[in-house]
Amino acid sequence: MKVLVATEKPFAAVAVDGIRKVIEDAGYELELLEKYTSKEALQNAVATADGLIIRSDKVDAEVLDAAKQLKVVVRAGAGYDNVDLASATEHGVCVENTPGQNSNAVAELVFGMAVMAVRNMYNGTSGTELKDKPLGIHAFGQVGRNVARIAKGFGMKVSALDPYCPDEVMEAAEVSPVHSVEELYRNNNVVSLHIPATDETRRSVGFDLITLLPKNGVLVNTARKEVIDEEGLRKALRERPDLKYVADIRPDIADELAQEFEGRVFFTPKKMGAQTAEANINAGIAAANQVVAFLRDGVDRFRVNK
């Protein structure tokens, strides 16, 4: 059997070495497709693959049509909205993610950007500290829990909103449960976004929520750009000159926001949350182990499609 690693943004060399060892020790063949520039290249490469490991690469119906032998796709990372789950199910392909492997890396980036924001983007003027400030975590999954852990070291007061997470789990982490999104934004100087992009959440964070933030509020987005109503964000920043927005995902109107709100917005040049050596290795090797487990034993513990 053949496992294809298809990555427009390649894994670190040490991660590829780890992936290769897992795949070849299992008796399978490994093929690499790195820095490819067309969907056609992916379609050609996946045609003879039984397993596929990707990062943020798009696997849609056309790719799946070309993958005549494909049995499993593993997205090395938590988010999987780059894979057409319905089409995968129609094609009889199992789709999995690797939850938790990038979580600490993303959580550390949250604080890198939050500190930069409260220090006025290091422009030489006097800023504020995070200590004793309330932090709201919007979704208490693996990343959110790591954010809460790190926040304790900063001496922040932490609350979280997640209708899918029991209050007892938050309380065990010394986090105060919040039960309405309005309460979360109204009562926290810094809000960190970790919701996925779904039909329910797309464009759900806009003017009404953002302007609930207290004076000098900061919204940190290391989730998905699609969850932001960008016009609502622009309006909020116009009407509230005290607010700041920092993100690991460039908005569609990034250049316009940067020009109009200089010193109040920041966007990484590309998605950087999982861009650490440790996360790269962890997610890649986890993906390889999951592909092998599925192909060899039918294990689908992290399946995300039906």
N, C-alpha and C positions, 0 to 999 in steps of 0.2 A: 504494500500500500504506500501511497505517496501523501505527504503533508506539505502543503504550500504555505510559506510565510510571505504574505503580500503586504508591503508597507511603503506607502509614499514617503512617510517619515520613518526611516529605518530604526530598528532597535539598536542600542549600543552593541559594539562588537562582542563584549563579554556576555551580553544577554543572548546574542545569536549563538555563541559557543555553548551556552547552557541549554538552549532550545535544541540545538543539534544533538547534544549528548542524550537528552531525554528521548528524542525521536529515534535516533539510530540505535540506542540501547534497547529500544522496544522492537527493533528489527524492521523499522519503516524507513523509507527514503525521504530525505528533506530537500525541498527546492526553495530557493530564495528569489523573490521578485521585489527589488528595492528601488525606490526613487522612480517608479514608473510614472509616465506622463499622460497615459490615455487609458480609458476604460477597455479598449480593445486589447491592450497588453495584459490586463487582468483577466479578461475573458479567455484569451489564448492560454494563459498559464494555468488557469483553474480547470481547464477542460479535462485534465487527466488526474486531478487531485481527489483524494478521498477525504482529507481533512484540510481545513483552512484556518490560519491564524492571521488576524488583522489588528490594526490599531484603530485609527479614525477613518479608515478606508471604507468606501461605500459599497455595500453588497446589495444590489437591487435585483429586480426580476430579470433583467437582461443578463446580469452576471450569473444568476442562478440557472437561467436557461442554458448557458454555456457549460455549466458544471455538471456534466452527465453522471459522474461517479461520486459526487460530493455527498458526504453523510453528516458532517459536522462543521460548524463555523464557531470559532471561539474568538470573541472580542477581548483583547488584552486591555482590560480596564473595566470600569463600572458601567458607564453609559453605553447604550447599544442602539440609539436611534439612527445610527448610520446603516443599520441592517433592516431590510424589509422583512419583518417577522411573518406577516401573512403569506408572502410569496415563499418564504423558506418552508413554512408548514405545508403549503401546496406541493412543494418539491420534495417533501419528505426529509428535509434537512433540519437537524437539531441545531439550535443557536444557543450559545452560552456566553456569559461574561465572567470576569474574574473579580468579584466584589472584594473590596478591602485592600487589594494589592497596591493601589496608588494613593490610598487614603491619607497617610501621613504627609506625603509630598504635597498634596493639594492643601491640606490643612496648614502646613507651614507657609505656603504661598499666601493664604488668607491673611496671616499676620504680617508677612512682609509688605503686602499692599496696604493693610490697615494702618500700620505704623507710618508708612510713607504718607498716607492721606492725612492723618492727624498731625503730622509734622509739616503740613503745607507743602508736600512734594519736595521737601528739602530745599526750599527757595531762600533760606536764610532768615526767615521771619520766625517768631515764636509760635510754637504749636501747643498741643496738649498731650497728655499721657493717656494710656489705656487703663492704667491701674484705677480700680474702683468704678470704672465706667460699666454700664449695663450692656451686655452683648446678647443679641437675639439670633438664634440659629434657625433658619427656615428650612426644615427637614432634618431629621435626626437619624440619618443612616450612618454608614461607616465613616464618611468624611466629617459629618456633623459631630460625631462622637469624638473624633480626634481633635476637632476645633475646640470642643468643650474641655478636653484634657489640657490642651496647650493654654487655653484661656485662664485656667487656674493658676498657671505660672505667672501670668501677667497680673493676677489679682483682680480679675474682672468678675462681675456678677452675671451669671449665665442663665438664660431661659431659652426654651425651644418650642417650636410648633411642629407637630407631625401627627396627623390623625391616624397614621398606621403604626405608631409606636406607643405602647402602653405607658401611662404616667409612671408606673413603678420602675421602668427601665431608665427613664430620665432621672427620677429621684435617686436611684441607686448611683447615678453618675454625678450626683449633687447639682443637678440642673432642674430649674423650676419649669414645670409644664405650663404651656400657654394654650388656650383653646380657641382663639380667634386670631386670624391674620392681622386684623386691625390692632389688636392689643399688642401683638409682637412688634409691629412697626412703631406704634405710638410710644412705647415704653423703653426703647433701646437706642442708645446713641450710635451703636454700630449694629447693622444687620448683615449676616452672612448667608448668602443664597446657595442652597444645595438641592433644589427641586429639579426633577427631570423634565424634559420637554415632552409633554403629552397633550392630548386634545384639551384636557382640563387646565393645564398650566400655561400653555402658550399665550404670550402677551398678557399674562395675569398680573404682572407687577408693573404698574403704571403710575400715572399722576396721583390718583387718589391715595394709593398706599405710600408712595415715596414721600409725599408731602405730609404724611403723618409723623415722619421721623422728627425727633426733637431738634432743637437748634444745634447747628453744627453736626448734624447727622451724617453718617457715612454708610453707603450701601456697597457691599463687596459681592461681586458675582464671579464665582469660579464654577458655575453650573453650565448653563447653556444660554446663548444670546437670545434664543427664541422665547424664553420666558419673560423677556422685557418688552413692554410696549414702548418702542423707542421714541415715538412722538410724545407720549406721555412723560417719558424721562426728560426729553428736551424742555417741555413745558414746565416741569417741576423745577429743573435747574434754573430756568429763567425767573420763575416766581419766587424761588427760595435761594438767594445768592449764598446762603450759608451751607448748602448741601454739597456733598461730593459723591462721585460715583467712580469706583475703580473695578476693573474687570479683567479676567483672564481670557475674555472672548471679545474680539473687536466687534462693536455694533456695525450694522450696515451703514450708519451715518457717523462713523467714528471721526472722520476728518472734519465734518461740520461741527460736531460736539467739541472736538479739541480746539478748533479755532474760536468758537463762541465762548467756551468756558475754560479758557487756558488756566492751568493751575488748580482746577477743580475736578478734572477727569484724568484717568490714566487707563491705558489698555496695553496689555502685552502684545508684541508684534505677531505672535501666534500662540495657540493654546499651550500654556507652559506648566499647568498643574502637575502633570505626570512626568515632566521633563527633568527627572533626577536619575542618576545612575542606579540608585537603589530601587526606585519604582520601576524603572525600565527592566531591570533584571527580575524583580519579583513578579511583575505581570506577565512577562514573556515566558518565564519558566512555569508559572502556574497554568498559562494557556497550553503549553506543550503537554504538561501532565494531564490536563483535562481532555485534550484531543486523544492522547493515548488511552486514557481510561475509557473513553467512549468507544473508540474503534476496537479495542481489545475486549472490553467487558460490558459495554453498553451502559456505563455509568453516566448519568446525566443530572447530577446533583444541582448544577448551576444553570439548567435549561431556562430560557426566558420566553420561548415560544411554545405553543400547545402542540 
